[in-house]
Amino acid sequence: MALVLKNRLKELRARDGVNQTEMAKLAGVSRQTISLIERGEYTPSVVIAMKIAQVFHEPLENVFRLVEVEE
């Protein structure tokens, strides 16, 4: 079993009516970074993950979670 970081970025952005560009500005990263995180192709640093959670006014665990997957 391996652990994979899953996220709710797309869902939370839709809830708050924020596009990727706006989210990137609020989190201090590029739009491409937001896109890569949403697709699971990039694991953000702890600092970036915490900034994103703060933008949504959510605990970190409500935005990002570790999920076990079979290898």
Buried (B, 14 or more C-beta within 10 A) or exposed (E): EEEEBEBBBBEBBEEEEBEBEBBBBBBEBEBEBBBBBBEEEBEBEEEBBBBBBBBBEBEEEEBBEEEEEEE
